[in-house]
Amino acid sequence: MWDTLIINPFTNVLVLIYTAIGHNFGIAIILFTILIRLVTWPLNGQQLKATKVMQDLQNDKEWQDIQKKYAKDREKLAQEQMRIYRERGINPFASCLPMLIQFPIIIGLYQSIIRALATNPLGLLQLARSLYPFLNSALLIPLNSKFLWMDLGRPEGIPFPGGFTLSFLPYGFPTLAIIVAVTTYLQTKLTMPPPSAGNPNDQTAAMNSMMSLYMPLFLGWLVLNYASGLAVYFVTSNVLGIVQYAMMGRVNWRNLLPGGSKPTPSKGK
C-alpha cells in the first residue's frame, strides 16, 4: 500500500522530470523538491500561522500569570489552559496536523530518491518494477547519477591532495555535508521566534534552541554516510524553506546577529 500510494508515484514523477530535462538527475531532484514545496505550501502556511498563535500565547501576560500561579497544581493549570484555548479559539493541534500530513510526503520523497538511485542488481530490478508502462525502463535504467563533481548514488567527498586519507572521512572532504549542516542551521535560526522575557521556562524556546544545534549535526551526519542525492534535496529544501518564510514575513534576521535572539518583552492582552 505504501509503495503503491507514495513511493511508486513519487519515483515515477522524479524519473519523468529526469527524462524531460535530458537525463540530469541532480536537476531533477531540485525541480522535484520545488514541486513538493509548491504542493505543500498551503500546509506550511497553516502550520506557520498556528505556530505564531501558540508563540503569542507564550508571550501573553495573562497566561504567564496563570503558569506562575498554578505552577505546583498541574491539574488546575491544565484546566486553565483549556479555558484559555476555548475563550480565544485556539486549536492546540493546529500546528501538528499539517506536519503529520507532510511527514509521509517527506519520507516518501526520501525513499523515492534512494530507489531511483539504485546501483545494485536488486535495486535496479525494484526500480524497473516501480516504473509505469509509459516510461521505457529498458532505455532509462540505470539512471545517470553524475551531477557536477558527484555521483548522486554514493556519499559525497572531495579527495584529499597527495592521496591523504582520514579513517572517519573515507570519501574525502565532505563539502555537501557541511553545506547541508550550515543551511539547516540557517533555516532553523532564521525561522525561530524569539523567546519571551517574561517566561524564562518557555519550553517552545528551549526546544527550538536544542533543535538548532542537533538537527544540523544529524543531517550533516546523514549526508556524510548516505547517497549524495539526499544532500541535493536537503540543500534545496532548506533554501526554499528560508525563501518561503521570507515571503510570508516570518524570517527573523536578528537571530543571525550576536545577541539578536535575546528575549522579547511580553505584552498583555
N, C-alpha and C positions, 0 to 999 in steps of 0.2 A: 504493500500500500504506500509506504514512504517513497520507494523508488518510482512508483507509477505516478504519484501526485506531485512529488517535489523534485527528486534527483533527475529523473529522465527528462522532464520538461526543461529544467534549468540547463542540463547538459546539451540538449538539442538547440536551445536558444544561443548558448555560448558557441557551439560549433557552427551554427547558421551565421552568426556575426563573423566568426573566423573565416568562413568561406566567402562572405560578401566583401570583405576588405582585403582579400588577396593573401590569405593564409598567414596572417601575423597574429599569433596567439596573445602576445603582450598587449597589443592594441585592443584585441577582442575582450580581454579581461577588463581593461579600462572602460570600454564602452558598455560592457555588461554591468559593471559596477555603477556607472552613471544611470543606466536604465533602472536598476533596482532602487537606487536612491530616489528617482523620479516617481516610481510606483509607490514607494513607502513614504513619500513626502507628507501626505495628509496625516499619517500615523505619527510621524516625527513631530509635526506641528501640534497635534493633540497632546503628545507627551510633554512637549516644552511648556505648553500652557498650564497643564496640570501640575507640573513641577514648580512653575512660578507661583501658583496658588499656594502650594504647600510651603514654599520658601517664605512667602509673605506672611503666612500664619506663624512660622517660627519667629518672625520679627515683630509679631503683634504683641503689644504690651499686655492686653487682657489675658492672652494665652500664656505669656511668660509668668504673669502673676499667679495664674492657676497652677502652673507647674511648680512654682515655689511653695504655694500654699498646701498642695496635696502631694508633696514630694515623697512622703512616707506612707501615703494611703493610695496604693496603686488602683484599687477598685474605684474609689471616688474620682481619681484622676481620669480613669477610662470613661466614667460616666460623663464627666465634664467635657472631655474631648469629643464624645459623640454628640453632646448638646451643641458644642461649637460647630461641628460639622453640619448638623441639621439646620441650625439657625442661618448659616452662611451658604448653604447649598453646596458643600464640599463633598466630593466623592473621593475617599482616601485611596481607592483603587484605580482612579483615572490615569495616573501616571504609570501604573504597572501593566494595564491591559494592552496598550499599544506595543509595549516592549515584549510581552508574551506572544503577541501576534507576529512580531518581527523575528523572534528568536528562531522559529523553524526556517524562515527565509534565509537568515544568516547562516545557519547550519547547512541548509541545502546548497547555498552558494559555495560554501567551503568544500563540500563533498563533490559538487559538480566539477569544480576546478581540478580537484585531485583525480577524479575519474577521467576527465578529458586529457590529463597529462600522463596517462598510463604509459609505462615504459617496459613492463614485463609481459610475457605472453598471456598470462591470466587476466591482467588488467586490460590489455588490448582486446581480448575476447569479450570482456564485460562491456567495454566501450562500444564495440561493434553491435552488441545486442541491445544497447541502450538507444542507439540512433534510430530515428524514424525512417521509413522507407524512402521518403523523398530526398534524404541525404545519402549519397552513394558512399557507404563506409569503405568499400574496396579501394576507392580513389583517395579518400581522406586520411585513412589510418595507415601509419601513425601520424599524428599531428606534428607540424613543425613547431618545436618548443624553443627555438632560438629567438631571443629578443635582446637587442643591444649586446652587452657582453655576457649575458646569462643564458643558461639552459634552464628554462622555467620548470622543468621536471625534477631538478636537483637543487639542493641548498646552494645559495649564492656565496661567492667569495672570490676576492682578487688575490691571485698567488703572490706570496711574499717574494721580494727580489733575492736572487742568489740561491734559490732553492731552499730558503729558510722555512722551517715549519714549527708550528706550535701544536701540542697534543690536543689542547682544548679548542683550537681553531683549525680543524683538519682541512677545511675548504679554502683557507686563506683569510684575508682581511674582510670582515663581514660588513660591507658597505650598506647593503639594504637593511640588514638587521638594525644598524644604527639609525638609518633614516626612519624606519618604522617606529623605533623607540622614541625618537625626537618628535615626529609628527603626532604620535599618540599622546605624548606629554603635552605638546602644544594644544591639541584639541581638548584634552581634559582640563588644562588650566584656563584656557580661553572661555570655555563654556561652564566653568564652575562659578556659582553665585557666591558673593562674599558672605562670610559668617556674620552672625548677629552679635553686636557688642553686648546686648542685654541678655544674651543667652549663651554663656560660656560652655554649657553642656549640650549644645546643638549637635545631635547625633548625625544629622544630614551633613553638616560641615565636616565633622570628623571622618565620616565615611568617604566623602569626596576627596579629602586630603590624602587619605590612605590609598584610594584608587589612583590618584595622580602619580603615585610612586610605584605601586605594584603592577598596574596594567601595562605601562611601557616596558618594564622589565620582562613581564610574562610574554608579551607579543614579540619582543626582541628575541627572547629565547626560542619561541616557536619558529620564527623565521630562520633562526640560526641552524635549526635541525631539520626543517621540512622544506618542501618544494618552494623555490623562489617565486613561483607563480602566485603563491599566497601573499608574498611581500608586496607584489604589484597591486593586489587587491587591497591590502591594508593601507598602503600609502594613498591610493586613490580615494578610498573610503574616508580616511582621516582628513584629507584636503577638502573633499566635498562636504564633510560634516562641518568644518570650520566655515566654509562658504555659506552653507545653509543657515547656520546660526547667525552669521553676519547679516544675511539678507533679512532675517527676522528680528534683527536688532538685539540679539541675545549675547553677543560676544563681549566678554569683559576684558578689554585690552589691558586694564590696570594690573591684572593678575600676573602679567609678564614682567612687571617692574618690581624692584626690591621694595618690600613693604606695601605693595599695591593691593595685596589681599587681606589687609588688616580689617577687623570687623567694622561693619557699618552701624551707626546708631539706630536703635529700634524706634519705631513710630507707633503711636497709639492709634486707636480707632478714629 
